[in-house]
Amino acid sequence: MPENTYHTSVLLHECIDGLHIDPAGTYVDVTFGGGGHSKAILAKLGPEGRLFSFDQDPDAWEQAEKIDDERLTLITANFRHLEKYLRLHRVKQVDGILADFGVSSFQLDAPERGFSIRFDGPLDMRMGPSASMTAAELLNSYSADELQRILGMYGEVKNARTLAQAIIQARTRKALETTQEFKEILNKLAPKHREFKYFAQVFQAIRIEVNQELAVIEEFLAQAPSVLKPEGRLVIMSFHSLEDRLVKNFIKAGNVQGKEDKDLFGVVHRPFESVIRKPVTASEEELKLNPRSRSAKLRIASKL
């Protein structure tokens, strides 16, 4: 399958420019996906350059097998283990790290993965085999309070409490197994003419909880300062406000809460400095070619 049908890389040129690539440098792409960003990094590297790409998704591993390049090392693990796996490959520090937190087009469009709002499939939603539960297991076991919490927090669902109660009622009759069964519950509660957005918010909330996505990002960010060389680049693309807030706070203050660590003289101690004044977003041209780029926010920082 060609890369552009598997997944169209968002803000590709802006991401690569942000890395400020040294041809002899060592780089990490923590979200290989369809390989678009990794291929673009390899194109900028010289013979002595190295690239380590992470992905926990077996579908992405198949895409990586198509790249015949000894400078590329694929690490088949979640990027929350960034430091551990780089150490295993005897790499202490790197020149740049790229992260794209978006769900790939392939994952969204493969019915059997359970991410899709458009196609019926099993309620799975696992990004990789390391996830401890499926969406079905979550929906059939969480209490009403737990469901309300994740729907409100991760999906910003307005009627989270009502929906949580509806899920509990539905599963007492029959365990939820497919995305279509789940959508039948959502259909009754979705605001008129805003059904698609409502489905997207709910599916996002369940997916984040299944894959512990925000916890993974927090763990990854905490490791970035020690993994990067001084002046090394951190290039991160987020696709919703929850992710972007973590990244923004970390760049600003060195922690995901955004609490500034000031000394007696009021000087803020933080590991990174933003390279750009505000996040980069997709151009009108890119929006026309790839509507999924509309929510992308790219932040670029340099290690102090």
N, C-alpha and C positions, 0 to 999 in steps of 0.2 A: 504494500500500500504506500503510495507516495506521501511524503511528509505533509504536503499541503492538504491532503484529504484526511490525514490522521489528525492533524492539529495545526492551525495557522498561528504562528508565534506572534503575540501582540507586542507592539513597540520594539520590534527586533533591533532596528538600527540604534534607537535611543539607548537600549540596554547595553549593546556592545560598545557604543561610544562612552557610556558611563563607566565601564570597566577600565577604560584608559589602558588598553592591553600592551604589555611589554612582550615582544615576540619570544623572549627567553624565559618568561615568567611561568608561574604555576597558578592555575585557576580552578575554582570549584563551581559547578552548576548543580545546585542542590535539588533541582526539579527537572530531570531530563525530559520527561514527557515524550513528545514526538521527535525530540532531538534538534529542533530548529535553532535554539540558542547555542547548544553545544557545537553544532556544525559551524555556526558563525564564529564562535570563539576559536575553533580549530583552524579556520581559514585565516585568522590573524596571527596565529602562533608560528614561530619558526621551528626548525628541526629539534631544538633543545627544549622547547616549551612543553608543558604538561597540563592535562585537564582531567580532573576527577569529577564524574557525574554520578549523582545519587538518584535512585528511584526505587520505590517499594512495589511498583505495579508490574506484574509479569508481562502485560501488554507493551509496556515501555521497554522492557528488556529485549523483546523481539525487534523493536525499532533500532535499538543500540547494536544488535548483532549485524545490522546492515552496514554499519560504519567500520570499514577496515582501516584503522589508524592506530598505530602502536602508542601514540601520544595520549590516547584516551583510555582511562580506566573507569569502568562502570562498577559502582558499588550498589549492590542490590539490597538496600536497607533504607529505612526512614531517616531523613536528614536531621532528626533530633539526636542522632548518634554521630554527628559531624566530627567532633574531635577524636572520638574513639577510633573511627575507621581511618582517618587521616594518619593517626599514630601507627596503626597497623601497617600502613604503607610507608612508614618512616618519613612522614611529612609533618614538620613542626608548624611552619607558617606558610601562608600563600599570599599572592599578590592581589587577588580579587575573588569575591564571592557573589554569585548571581542566584537570586531566588524568584521564581514566578509562582505565586500562590494560587493561580487559577486552576479550575478543573479543566482537563483537556477536552476538546471537542469530541474526541473519540469516546471518552468516558461518558460524556453527556448523551451521546447518540447511540451507545450500545445498550439495547433494552435489557440484556442479561445482567448488566451492572447495577441496575436499579436506581440510577441517578436521574433518568429521563422523566420529564413531565409529559412528554408527547407520546411515548410508547409504553405499552404494558410490559412488565417484567417482574422478577422477584424483588422483594424489598431487601436489597443487599446494601448498597452504598459504601462498601469498604474500598478504600483507596489501594489497599494491598492486603496480603494474607496475615499481616501482623496485627490488624485490628481485632480487638477481643470480642466484638459482637456485631451482628448485622442490624440493619434498620428494623427488620421484623422482630428480632429478639428484643430490641429496645422498646418498640411500640407495644409489644405484648407483655412487657414485664415492669416498665416504669410506673410509679404511682402518679396520680393526678397532679400532685404538687411538683414532682420532678418533671413531668411533661410540660406543665405550665411554665416552669423556670426556663427550660431550654428553648421553648417556643418564643417566649418573651425576650430572653437575653440574646439568643443567637439568630432569631428570625425577625425580631421586632414585630411579632404578630400581635395585632391590637386585641383580638378576642381569644387570647391564649388560654384563658381559664375555661371558656365555653368549649373550645376545641379539645382541650385535654379531657374534659368530661365526656365529650362525644366519642373520643377514641376508647375510653374505658368502657362505655356502654356497648360500642360495636364489638369489641373483642370478647365481651362476655357471651355474645351469641356465637361468634366464630373467630378464631385466631386470624389476625391480619397476615396475609402472605404475599400479596402482589401490590404493585403501585396503583393498579386500577381500583382495587378494593379500597385503598387508602384515599384515592382521589374522590371516590363516591362519598366519603365522609366530608372531605373538604368542600365539595360542590355545594353542599347544603349550607355551608357557613361563609363561603367566599363572597366578598362585596360584589355587587352587580357591576359588570363591565371592567372589573379589575381581577378577574379570576386568575389569569396567568401570573400576575405579580404575586398574588396570594399564595398560589401553589409554589412559586419559586422561593418565597420567604420561608414557607414551612419545610420544603425539601432541604433548603440550605441549613436550617436549624438542626434537623435530624442528622444530616451529613456531618456537620461540625462536631456533634456529640459522638457519633459513631467513630470518627477518626481522631478525636481529641485534637482537632486542628489548632485551636488557639494555644493549648498547652505545648504542642509541638513547636509552634512559632516562638513562644517564650523561651523554651529550652534552647532552641537554635540561636536566637539573638544573644542569649547569655554567653554562648561559646564563641561568637564572632570576634570579639575584641582580642582574645588570646590566639585565635587561629590566623588573624590577619597581621601582615607585616606593617610597620609604621608607613603611613601614606597609602596603604592598601585600600581598595575600593569595596564598598558594600552597596550592591545594586539590588533593590527589592521592589517587585511589582505586586501590588495588592488589588483585590477585586471587590472588597466590601469594607465598610467603615470600621468594623471590629478589628480586622487585620491591620488596616492602615493606621489606626490609632496606636496599636502596639508598636509599630515600626516608627511612627512619628515621635512618640514618647521616648523610645530607646535612643534614637539619634539625638534628640534634644537633651536628654538627661542621663542616659546610660542605664535606664531601667524602664520597664513597661508601664509603670505607674506615672511616669513623667515628673517624679519628685527630684528637684535639682539638689545636688550635693555641693553646698557652698562652704568655702573655708572662712576663716576669720575676716578676710579682706573682701568677701563677697564674690570671690572667683569661683565659677562653676567648674567642677571636675567631671568631665565626661569623656568617654573613649572615642567619640566620633564628632565630626563637624560636617554639616550638610554642605554639599557641593553646589546645590541649586536652591534658589530662593523659595520656590513652591513646587509641588509635585508635577511631573510631566504627565500629560494626558494625550489621548489619541487625536490625531489631526482629522479634519473633515474628510480627507481622502481615505484614511484608514477606516474611519467609521462606516463609510459607504461600502468598502470592500469586506469588512469584518465587523458586523454590528456588536459582536461579543466584546469588542475592545472598549465599548462606551463607559464601562465602570472601572477601567484600569487606572491605577495611580502608581507612578514610578517615582521612588525616592532614591537618591544617590548620596552616599556619605563617604568621607575619607577618614581613615584612622589617624587620630592625633598622635 
